Amino acid sequence: MDASNLPKLEIKNAYLHNQKAYKPTASFVKKANVKQWNAFREKANKDPLAYWEKAAKDLFWYMPWQKVFDDSEKPFYKWFVDGKTNIVANCLDRHIGTEVENKTAIIWESDSGLKRKLTYKQLFYEVNKLANGLKQLRIGKGDRVAIYLQNIPEAAIAMLACAKIGAIHSVTYAGFAASALRKRIDDEGAKILITSDVGYRRDKELDMKHIVDEALQGNRTVQNVIVVQHGKKPVNMKKNRDVFYEALVQPQPKYCDTEMMDAEDPLFILFNSGTVERPKATVHVHGGYAVGVNQSFKLAFDIKDTDVFWSTADPGWITGHSYTIYAPLMAGITTIMYEGVPDFPRPDKIWRLINKYGVTILYTAPTFIRALMAQGDKWVKPELLKSLRLLGSVGEPINPEAWKWYYTKVGRKKCPIIDTWWQTETGSFMIAPQPTMPLKPGSATMAMPGIEAAVVDKKGRKMPVNKSGFLVIKKPWPSMMRTIWGEPQRFKELYFEPIPGYYFTGDLAVRDKDGYLWMQGRTDDVLKIAGHRIGTAEIEAAVTAHKSVAEAAVIGKPHKIKGESAKAFVVLKDGFSPDEKLEKDIKKTIRKQLGPIAVTDEIEFVKGLPKTRSGKVMRRLLKDHEAGKPLKNTTGLTERH
């Protein structure tokens, strides 16, 4: 994140910034919770503290706050000072005794064929029993609990049980190897690890317990390992350390008091998604995080009591925390958890699940959308998609072609697409549309109400329209990270010192004449070609404009004359085969969309791209591959080629 590395985009990218705006249907607007989106946004931005205070009052508090916001120790901001709450009181406790308690909270299905449903009352009991089990193992407020589970109900139960008793949970994605898991456990000083014997992904059974045993070799902090029996084979259990989940929770009482937490008490530690070599241990808290996530969810997705929400992200990524588990449960609606990949064994699996469970909102990554798009339209049958009323996108900028396919084929031109920009560090959406506003394919639109975003140069000066700059957030917001666990100085240096006075996102963006924001990728994903700085996201969007391309990733390579040249790794749609003619044709498309400077010197056709489970392409691995280096630190990838 180098603020001195300001791009000077000299290419007139009319292709991106002059996209046709799509307006919601009249019937959608009529039923929407917020119809006048612009007036709502303006009112919130006029007095953001009043806006956030009103949002906080939608939640349950044991004791009210004395002050909405405290900036006396910048940048260690505090929200809802001296307020007492617990996110579990808002996810579960407040629903018990109401009509919601009998509603389905979680629908779970697995690649293995297993299925399960939990009502809010059943989930409440399960959380209480595990919370009591953790207390029996001497876990309490402030203790760290590591969770290493696939996307199964016990992952949600474990997160909620920790929060209920004031313990701090830290979920590690179940695709990470032992070395990555060990590093996270050591950094956070976890006392308990919750895992399973096996997990399922496509047609593979993953030996989770073996990875855990390897990770804990030499560890001195973990006192107990709780093992969920997910498979049918014998499990190697270590005496005096390991305990089966069922044996621990089965005898426990169904009621457990919820710990009254200060608004600023830590809720969880989450290591960022792995696109950098050294992950950051992001800390989020009970109060402000709950307020930001709850408010953004209800507003961006126009939430109704009858919604069935499916975020395809696992816990272990911030999307899984915020919008698979916490937000739907605070809203009292049904959330889908799926263990595995929802295009297995056939590409129409996801559409059949949507029809089967009556999913109303689908929230997924552009990389997955492009992967489905590559399989061809024959799998996307309108009769399977009738329940959908909204679509969402998360993880990376969505290119216009994928946006239009998603809108036309999946949404049947009736479902607004909520393209969200946010980060592990922000906790909740920063830039996203409200569904009643006009949408431009490829743009995340504008900052959410109560959020003030800007595109600036390295000195914090506002950039002109259609000029690339650094995306910054001008004022604090409730769900922002509070620190990096054990590294407060690194927190200040990374996020508040690059451009003083602003939260530095590390992303590049352009604002068009209508005020819409267009994300261009990370600052370290900028190429310098013959003196021109060009974001990889824009070149990738131009590549995917070609009718044959499903997805693409662009990296820079050293060049004796130009300083740097661009190379594109390209995944083709079903029915297209790579050849020299196609390569030339794709380059013509880039030239037409962006100009001659941006044309890639090389195109390599590949079957898939290395990505994190949250859908981010790991370009540094492509750079290592190109340099002839071994693919190190590849854990957590959805595909390895």
TACOR-V349073 format. One record per pair of residues at least 6 apart in sequence whose C-alpha atoms are under 7 Angstrom apart, sorted by the first residue. I is the first residue (numbers start at 1). J is the second residue. D is the distance in Angstrom with one decimal. If there is no record, write none. Layout:
I|J|D / I|J|D
//
This chain:
1|506|5.3 / 1|523|6.2 / 1|524|6.7 / 2|498|7.0 / 3|458|5.4 / 3|498|5.5 / 3|499|6.8 / 4|458|6.1 / 6|457|6.7 / 6|458|6.5 / 6|469|6.6 / 7|468|6.5 / 7|469|6.6 / 7|533|4.9 / 7|534|6.9 / 8|468|6.4 / 8|532|6.5 / 8|533|5.4 / 9|467|6.4 / 9|468|5.8 / 9|532|6.6 / 9|533|5.7 / 9|534|5.9 / 10|532|6.8 / 11|594|6.3 / 11|595|6.7 / 12|594|6.9 / 13|593|6.8 / 13|594|5.7 / 15|593|5.8 / 17|512|6.2 / 19|440|5.9 / 19|441|6.4 / 20|440|6.1 / 21|438|5.6 / 21|439|5.1 / 21|440|4.6 / 22|438|5.3 / 22|439|5.0 / 22|440|6.3 / 23|437|6.7 / 23|438|4.5 / 23|439|6.4 / 24|416|6.3 / 24|436|5.9 / 24|438|6.8 / 25|414|6.6 / 29|35|6.1 / 29|436|5.8 / 32|302|6.4 / 33|302|6.0 / 35|436|6.2 / 37|434|6.6 / 37|436|6.6 / 37|437|6.4 / 41|449|4.8 / 44|51|5.3 / 44|449|5.5 / 44|450|5.4 / 45|449|6.1 / 45|450|5.1 / 48|450|4.9 / 49|68|6.9 / 51|450|6.7 / 53|68|6.5 / 55|291|6.4 / 55|295|6.3 / 56|291|5.4 / 59|90|6.4 / 60|85|6.8 / 60|89|6.9 / 60|90|6.0 / 61|84|5.8 / 61|85|4.7 / 62|84|5.2 / 62|85|5.4 / 63|83|5.4 / 63|84|4.9 / 64|83|4.8 / 64|84|6.7 / 65|80|4.9 / 65|81|5.2 / 65|82|5.1 / 65|83|3.8 / 66|80|7.0 / 66|81|5.7 / 66|82|5.9 / 66|83|6.8 / 67|80|5.7 / 67|81|5.2 / 68|79|5.5 / 68|80|4.4 / 68|81|6.2 / 69|78|5.8 / 69|79|4.6 / 69|80|6.0 / 69|81|6.7 / 70|77|6.0 / 70|78|5.1 / 70|79|6.4 / 71|77|5.1 / 71|78|6.7 / 75|492|6.9 / 76|482|6.2 / 78|264|6.8 / 79|288|6.0 / 79|478|6.0 / 80|263|6.3 / 81|263|6.8 / 82|262|6.3 / 82|263|6.7 / 83|262|6.0 / 83|263|5.4 / 84|260|6.1 / 84|261|5.4 / 84|262|4.6 / 84|263|5.6 / 85|260|5.7 / 85|261|5.3 / 85|262|6.3 / 85|263|6.2 / 85|287|6.6 / 86|259|7.0 / 86|260|6.1 / 86|261|5.5 / 86|286|5.9 / 87|286|5.7 / 87|290|6.3 / 88|160|6.2 / 88|163|6.5 / 88|164|5.7 / 90|330|5.4 / 91|326|6.7 / 91|329|4.8 / 91|330|4.2 / 92|120|6.8 / 92|124|6.1 / 95|101|5.7 / 96|121|6.5 / 100|120|6.8 / 100|332|6.4 / 101|119|6.6 / 101|120|4.7 / 101|121|4.9 / 102|119|5.6 / 102|120|6.1 / 102|121|6.3 / 103|119|5.3 / 103|120|6.1 / 104|117|6.8 / 104|118|5.7 / 104|119|4.0 / 104|120|6.2 / 104|334|5.7 / 105|118|5.8 / 105|119|4.9 / 105|120|5.0 / 105|329|6.9 / 105|333|6.4 / 105|334|4.6 / 105|335|6.2 / 106|117|5.7 / 106|118|5.3 / 106|119|6.9 / 106|334|5.8 / 106|335|5.1 / 106|336|5.8 / 106|337|6.9 / 107|116|6.2 / 107|117|4.7 / 107|118|6.7 / 107|335|6.4 / 107|336|4.9 / 107|337|6.2 / 108|115|5.6 / 108|116|5.1 / 108|117|6.2 / 108|152|6.9 / 108|153|6.9 / 108|336|6.0 / 108|337|4.8 / 108|338|5.7 / 109|115|4.4 / 109|116|6.5 / 109|337|6.7 / 109|338|5.1 / 109|339|6.3 / 110|338|5.7 / 110|339|4.5 / 110|340|6.1 / 111|200|6.3 / 111|201|6.2 / 111|202|5.9 / 111|339|6.2 / 111|340|5.3 / 112|200|6.3 / 125|254|4.9 / 125|255|6.7 / 126|157|6.8 / 127|157|5.2 / 127|160|6.3 / 127|161|5.0 / 128|161|6.6 / 128|254|5.6 / 128|255|5.4 / 128|256|5.1 / 129|249|5.4 / 129|252|5.2 / 129|253|5.8 / 129|254|5.3 / 129|255|7.0 / 130|161|6.0 / 130|249|5.4 / 131|161|4.6 / 131|162|6.5 / 131|164|6.9 / 131|165|6.5 / 131|256|6.9 / 132|252|6.3 / 132|256|6.4 / 133|248|5.8 / 133|249|5.7 / 133|252|6.5 / 140|165|6.0 / 140|166|6.2 / 140|167|5.5 / 141|165|6.1 / 141|166|4.1 / 141|167|4.7 / 142|166|6.1 / 142|167|4.9 / 142|168|5.9 / 143|167|4.9 / 143|168|5.9 / 143|191|6.9 / 144|167|5.9 / 144|168|4.7 / 144|169|5.8 / 144|188|6.8 / 144|189|6.6 / 144|190|4.6 / 144|191|6.0 / 145|167|6.9 / 145|168|6.1 / 145|169|4.9 / 145|170|6.1 / 145|190|5.2 / 145|191|6.0 / 145|192|4.9 / 145|193|5.9 / 146|169|6.0 / 146|170|4.9 / 146|171|5.9 / 146|185|6.6 / 146|190|5.8 / 146|192|6.1 / 146|193|4.6 / 146|194|6.3 / 147|170|6.0 / 147|171|4.6 / 147|172|6.2 / 147|193|5.7 / 147|194|4.8 / 147|195|6.2 / 148|171|6.1 / 148|172|5.3 / 148|173|6.4 / 148|174|5.6 / 148|194|6.0 / 148|195|4.9 / 149|155|6.0 / 149|174|5.5 / 149|195|5.2 / 149|196|6.2 / 150|174|5.4 / 150|199|6.0 / 150|339|6.4 / 151|314|5.4 / 151|315|6.7 / 151|337|6.3 / 151|338|6.1 / 151|339|4.8 / 152|337|6.7 / 152|339|6.2 / 156|325|6.5 / 159|169|6.1 / 162|168|6.3 / 162|169|6.1 / 163|267|6.3 / 164|258|5.0 / 164|259|5.9 / 165|258|6.0 / 165|259|5.1 / 166|259|5.9 / 166|261|6.9 / 168|266|6.4 / 168|267|5.3 / 168|268|4.9 / 168|269|7.0 / 169|267|6.9 / 169|268|4.8 / 169|269|6.4 / 170|268|5.8 / 170|269|5.0 / 170|270|5.7 / 171|270|6.6 / 171|315|6.7 / 171|316|4.8 / 172|181|6.8 / 172|316|5.0 / 173|316|4.4 / 173|636|7.0 / 175|635|6.2 / 175|636|4.6 / 176|635|4.6 / 176|636|4.8 / 177|211|6.7 / 177|635|5.6 / 178|211|5.2 / 178|212|6.5 / 178|214|6.0 / 178|215|4.5 / 179|215|6.1 / 181|215|6.2 / 182|215|4.7 / 182|216|6.5 / 189|221|5.9 / 190|221|6.0 / 190|222|5.8 / 191|221|5.3 / 191|222|4.2 / 191|223|5.5 / 192|222|5.3 / 192|223|5.9 / 192|224|5.2 / 192|225|5.9 / 193|222|6.8 / 193|224|6.5 / 193|225|4.8 / 193|226|6.2 / 194|225|5.8 / 194|226|4.7 / 194|227|6.2 / 195|226|6.2 / 195|227|5.1 / 195|228|6.2 / 196|208|6.1 / 196|209|6.3 / 196|227|4.8 / 196|228|4.2 / 196|229|5.9 / 196|230|6.3 / 197|207|6.4 / 197|208|5.4 / 197|209|4.8 / 197|227|6.3 / 197|228|6.3 / 197|229|5.6 / 197|230|6.1 / 197|231|6.7 / 197|235|6.5 / 198|205|6.4 / 198|206|5.2 / 198|207|4.8 / 198|208|4.9 / 198|209|6.7 / 198|230|6.0 / 198|231|5.9 / 199|205|5.7 / 199|206|4.9 / 199|207|6.8 / 199|208|6.5 / 200|206|6.0 / 200|339|6.8 / 200|340|6.2 / 201|339|7.0 / 201|340|4.4 / 201|341|6.6 / 202|340|6.0 / 202|341|6.4 / 202|344|6.1 / 223|241|6.3 / 224|241|4.6 / 224|242|5.6 / 225|241|6.1 / 225|242|4.6 / 225|243|6.2 / 226|242|6.0 / 226|243|5.1 / 226|244|5.6 / 226|245|5.4 / 227|243|6.2 / 227|244|4.7 / 227|245|5.2 / 228|244|6.1 / 228|245|5.0 / 263|285|6.8 / 263|286|5.5 / 263|287|4.0 / 263|288|6.8 / 264|285|5.4 / 264|286|6.4 / 264|287|6.2 / 265|285|5.4 / 265|286|6.1 / 266|283|6.6 / 266|284|5.8 / 266|285|4.2 / 266|286|6.3 / 267|284|5.7 / 267|285|4.6 / 267|286|5.2 / 268|283|6.0 / 268|284|5.6 / 268|285|6.9 / 269|281|5.9 / 269|282|5.5 / 269|283|4.7 / 269|284|6.6 / 270|281|5.5 / 270|282|5.1 / 270|283|6.6 / 271|279|5.8 / 271|280|5.2 / 271|281|4.3 / 271|282|5.9 / 272|279|5.5 / 272|280|5.6 / 272|281|6.7 / 272|424|6.2 / 273|317|6.6 / 273|612|6.9 / 275|618|5.5 / 280|484|6.4 / 281|484|5.2 / 281|485|5.3 / 282|425|6.3 / 282|481|6.3 / 282|483|6.4 / 282|484|4.9 / 282|485|6.4 / 283|481|5.5 / 283|482|5.7 / 283|483|5.6 / 283|484|6.0 / 283|485|6.2 / 284|481|5.1 / 284|482|6.1 / 288|478|4.2 / 288|479|4.8 / 289|427|6.5 / 289|478|6.1 / 289|479|3.9 / 291|478|6.8 / 291|479|7.0 / 292|428|6.0 / 292|478|5.8 / 292|479|4.9 / 293|322|6.3 / 293|327|6.0 / 293|428|5.1 / 293|479|7.0 / 294|327|5.3 / 294|330|6.6 / 296|428|6.7 / 296|429|6.1 / 297|327|6.4 / 299|434|6.6 / 300|418|6.9 / 300|432|6.9 / 300|433|6.4 / 300|434|5.0 / 300|435|6.6 / 305|333|6.0 / 306|333|6.7 / 307|333|6.0 / 307|334|6.6 / 307|360|5.7 / 308|333|6.5 / 308|334|4.8 / 308|335|5.9 / 308|358|6.7 / 308|359|4.8 / 308|360|5.3 / 308|361|6.5 / 309|334|6.1 / 309|335|4.9 / 309|336|6.2 / 309|359|6.1 / 309|360|6.2 / 309|361|5.0 / 309|362|6.4 / 310|335|5.8 / 310|336|4.9 / 310|359|6.7 / 310|361|6.2 / 310|362|5.0 / 310|363|6.1 / 311|323|6.6 / 311|324|5.4 / 311|362|6.2 / 311|363|4.6 / 311|364|6.0 / 312|363|6.5 / 312|364|5.5 / 313|319|6.0 / 313|320|4.9 / 313|324|6.9 / 313|614|6.2 / 314|320|4.7 / 315|321|5.2 / 317|614|6.3 / 318|424|5.3 / 322|428|6.9 / 324|335|6.5 / 328|334|6.6 / 328|335|6.1 / 342|349|5.7 / 342|350|5.0 / 343|349|5.1 / 343|350|5.9 / 347|372|6.7 / 347|375|6.9 / 347|379|6.5 / 348|379|5.3 / 348|380|6.6 / 351|380|7.0 / 351|384|5.9 / 351|385|6.6 / 352|384|6.1 / 354|384|7.0 / 354|385|6.7 / 355|384|4.9 / 355|385|6.1 / 355|387|6.9 / 358|387|5.4 / 359|387|5.9 / 359|388|6.1 / 360|387|5.3 / 360|388|4.1 / 360|389|5.3 / 360|390|6.6 / 361|388|5.8 / 361|389|6.2 / 361|390|4.9 / 361|391|5.6 / 362|390|6.8 / 362|391|5.0 / 362|392|6.0 / 363|391|5.9 / 363|392|4.2 / 363|393|5.7 / 364|392|6.2 / 364|393|5.2 / 364|394|5.9 / 365|393|5.4 / 365|394|4.9 / 365|395|5.5 / 365|615|5.6 / 366|393|6.2 / 366|394|6.8 / 366|396|6.6 / 366|398|5.3 / 367|615|5.8 / 369|402|6.8 / 370|402|6.1 / 370|550|5.4 / 370|551|6.0 / 371|550|6.6 / 373|550|6.6 / 374|550|5.1 / 374|572|6.8 / 374|573|3.9 / 374|574|5.4 / 375|573|6.5 / 375|574|5.3 / 376|574|6.2 / 380|409|6.9 / 380|410|6.9 / 385|410|7.0 / 389|415|5.1 / 390|415|4.7 / 390|416|5.5 / 390|417|6.4 / 391|415|6.2 / 391|416|6.2 / 391|417|4.7 / 391|418|6.1 / 392|417|5.3 / 392|418|4.4 / 392|419|5.7 / 393|418|6.2 / 393|419|4.7 / 393|420|6.0 / 394|419|6.5 / 394|420|5.5 / 394|421|6.8 / 395|614|6.1 / 395|615|5.6 / 395|616|5.8 / 396|616|6.1 / 397|442|6.8 / 397|519|6.1 / 398|442|5.4 / 399|442|5.1 / 399|541|5.1 / 400|441|4.7 / 400|442|4.7 / 401|544|6.9 / 401|545|6.0 / 403|441|5.6 / 403|442|6.6 / 404|441|6.6 / 407|413|5.6 / 407|415|6.7 / 407|417|6.8 / 416|435|5.8 / 418|432|6.3 / 418|433|5.9 / 418|435|6.8 / 419|432|5.8 / 419|433|6.9 / 419|444|5.0 / 420|429|6.3 / 420|431|5.9 / 420|432|4.6 / 420|444|5.8 / 421|429|6.2 / 421|430|6.0 / 421|431|5.0 / 421|432|6.3 / 421|444|6.4 / 422|428|6.4 / 422|429|5.0 / 422|430|5.2 / 422|431|6.7 / 425|480|6.2 / 425|481|5.1 / 426|479|6.2 / 426|480|4.5 / 426|481|6.0 / 427|479|5.2 / 427|480|5.7 / 427|481|6.8 / 428|479|6.3 / 430|447|5.7 / 430|448|5.7 / 430|451|6.5 / 431|444|6.1 / 431|445|6.8 / 431|446|5.4 / 431|447|4.1 / 431|448|5.3 / 432|444|5.2 / 432|445|5.9 / 432|446|6.0 / 432|447|6.2 / 432|448|6.0 / 433|444|6.6 / 433|445|5.6 / 433|446|6.4 / 442|518|6.9 / 443|516|6.7 / 443|517|5.9 / 443|518|4.8 / 444|517|6.1 / 444|518|6.5 / 445|516|4.5 / 445|517|5.3 / 446|516|5.5 / 446|517|6.0 / 447|453|6.0 / 451|477|6.9 / 452|473|5.8 / 452|474|5.6 / 452|475|6.3 / 453|472|5.7 / 453|473|4.5 / 453|474|5.9 / 454|471|5.8 / 454|472|5.4 / 454|473|6.3 / 454|474|7.0 / 455|462|5.9 / 455|463|5.8 / 455|469|5.3 / 455|470|5.3 / 455|471|4.7 / 455|472|6.4 / 455|509|6.5 / 455|510|6.8 / 456|462|4.4 / 456|463|5.0 / 456|469|5.2 / 456|470|5.2 / 456|471|6.7 / 457|463|6.3 / 457|469|5.5 / 457|470|6.1 / 458|499|6.3 / 459|499|6.4 / 460|499|6.2 / 463|469|6.4 / 465|511|5.6 / 465|512|5.3 / 465|513|5.9 / 466|510|5.5 / 466|511|5.7 / 466|512|5.2 / 467|510|5.7 / 468|508|6.7 / 468|509|5.7 / 468|510|4.8 / 469|508|5.6 / 469|509|5.7 / 469|510|6.5 / 470|507|6.1 / 470|508|4.7 / 470|509|6.2 / 471|505|6.1 / 471|507|5.6 / 471|508|5.4 / 471|509|5.7 / 472|502|6.1 / 472|503|5.6 / 472|504|5.0 / 472|505|5.7 / 473|502|5.9 / 473|503|5.1 / 473|504|6.9 / 474|502|5.0 / 474|503|6.5 / 483|491|5.7 / 484|491|5.5 / 495|503|5.5 / 495|504|4.9 / 495|505|6.9 / 496|502|6.1 / 496|503|5.3 / 496|504|6.0 / 498|504|6.6 / 506|522|5.8 / 506|523|5.7 / 507|521|5.6 / 507|522|4.3 / 507|523|5.5 / 508|519|6.1 / 508|520|5.2 / 508|521|5.7 / 508|522|6.0 / 508|523|6.0 / 509|517|6.5 / 509|518|5.4 / 509|519|4.5 / 509|520|5.2 / 510|517|5.7 / 510|518|5.1 / 510|519|6.7 / 511|517|4.6 / 511|518|6.3 / 520|535|5.5 / 520|537|5.0 / 520|538|6.1 / 521|535|6.5 / 521|536|6.8 / 521|537|5.5 / 525|535|6.2 / 525|536|5.8 / 526|533|6.3 / 526|534|5.6 / 526|535|4.5 / 526|536|5.9 / 527|533|5.4 / 527|534|5.2 / 527|535|6.3 / 527|536|6.9 / 527|556|5.9 / 527|564|6.8 / 528|534|6.5 / 528|563|6.9 / 528|564|5.8 / 529|562|5.5 / 529|563|6.1 / 529|564|5.1 / 529|565|5.9 / 530|562|4.3 / 530|563|6.2 / 536|554|5.7 / 539|598|6.7 / 540|552|5.7 / 540|553|6.1 / 540|554|6.2 / 542|589|6.9 / 542|590|5.2 / 542|593|5.9 / 543|552|6.8 / 543|586|6.4 / 543|589|6.9 / 543|590|5.9 / 544|550|6.4 / 544|551|5.9 / 544|552|6.6 / 546|586|6.1 / 546|589|6.3 / 548|572|5.7 / 548|573|5.6 / 548|576|6.2 / 549|570|6.8 / 549|571|6.1 / 549|572|4.6 / 549|573|5.6 / 550|571|5.6 / 550|572|5.2 / 550|573|5.0 / 551|570|6.1 / 551|571|5.3 / 552|568|6.5 / 552|569|5.5 / 552|570|4.5 / 552|571|6.1 / 553|568|5.7 / 553|569|5.2 / 553|570|6.7 / 554|566|6.5 / 554|567|5.6 / 554|568|4.4 / 554|569|6.3 / 555|566|5.8 / 555|567|5.5 / 555|568|6.6 / 555|619|6.6 / 555|623|6.7 / 556|564|6.0 / 556|565|5.5 / 556|566|4.7 / 556|567|6.2 / 557|564|5.4 / 557|565|5.2 / 557|566|6.2 / 558|564|4.6 / 558|565|6.4 / 559|565|5.8 / 565|600|6.9 / 565|601|6.3 / 566|600|4.7 / 566|601|5.8 / 566|602|6.9 / 567|600|5.3 / 567|601|6.0 / 567|602|4.7 / 567|603|5.8 / 568|600|6.5 / 568|602|6.3 / 568|603|4.8 / 568|604|6.2 / 569|603|5.9 / 569|604|4.9 / 569|605|5.8 / 569|606|6.4 / 570|603|6.9 / 570|604|6.1 / 570|605|4.8 / 570|606|5.8 / 571|605|6.0 / 571|606|5.4 / 571|607|5.7 / 571|608|6.1 / 578|605|6.6 / 583|603|6.7 / 587|599|5.9 / 587|600|6.8 / 590|598|6.9 / 590|599|5.6 / 591|598|6.9 / 591|599|5.7 / 608|639|6.7 / 608|641|6.4 / 609|617|6.8 / 609|639|6.5 / 610|617|5.8 / 610|618|5.8 / 610|637|5.9 / 610|638|6.8 / 610|639|5.4 / 610|640|5.7 / 611|617|4.3 / 611|618|5.4 / 611|637|5.0 / 611|638|5.6 / 611|639|6.5 / 612|618|6.9 / 612|636|5.5 / 612|637|4.6 / 612|638|6.0 / 613|636|6.2 / 613|637|6.1 / 613|638|5.6 / 621|631|6.2 / 624|630|6.8 / 624|631|6.5 / 625|631|6.5
//
